[in-house]
Amino acid sequence: MAQPGPRAPLCSACYQRARRARQGPEIARRANLWSKYRITVEQYDSMRTSQDYRCAICGVHESEVDISRVGGRPRKDGRALEKMPLAVDHDHRTGEVRGLLCPGCNAGLGNFAEDPSRLWSAVAYLERFRTTG
């Protein structure tokens, strides 16, 4: 039987996926925050504190967030995924981090393509149909 040849080098994404599969949740969290948003865990925690552990838009406290709505792929090694109730919100054009949002507000901004005119139009629409009392 022929011996298998040397393994081909992994692409960057496959290498990162394999490396993170071996890491614990805290190391993976640190790596994800840095690779996606260029912030540290300490910076994330500082934002949580400065926002009083609340969504920057609706003000819901992180303890009231249904983390079953929080995304994240399950870990292949079966270890628990550390889910954070407040997502890092960032400008998709510039990468600038704006704050921390609950899943609903984060999805809402995304669904409106981060377009203020669409959001204002939605507000005007809701105001037209607002009932008093």
Salt bridges, closest charged atoms under 4 A:
GLU26 OE2 - ARG29 NH1 3.92
GLU42 OE2 - ARG30 NH2 3.12
ASP45 OD1 - ARG29 NH2 3.38
ASP45 OD1 - ARG48 NH1 3.30
ASP52 OD2 - ARG54 NE 3.62
GLU62 OE2 - ARG48 NH2 2.52
ASP77 OD2 - ARG75 NH2 2.81
ASP77 OD2 - ARG79 NE 2.60
ASP89 OD2 - ARG98 NE 2.76
ASP91 OD2 - ARG93 NH2 3.52
GLU114 OE2 - HIS92 NE2 3.33
GLU114 OE1 - ARG98 NH2 3.27
GLU127 OE2 - ARG130 NH1 3.46
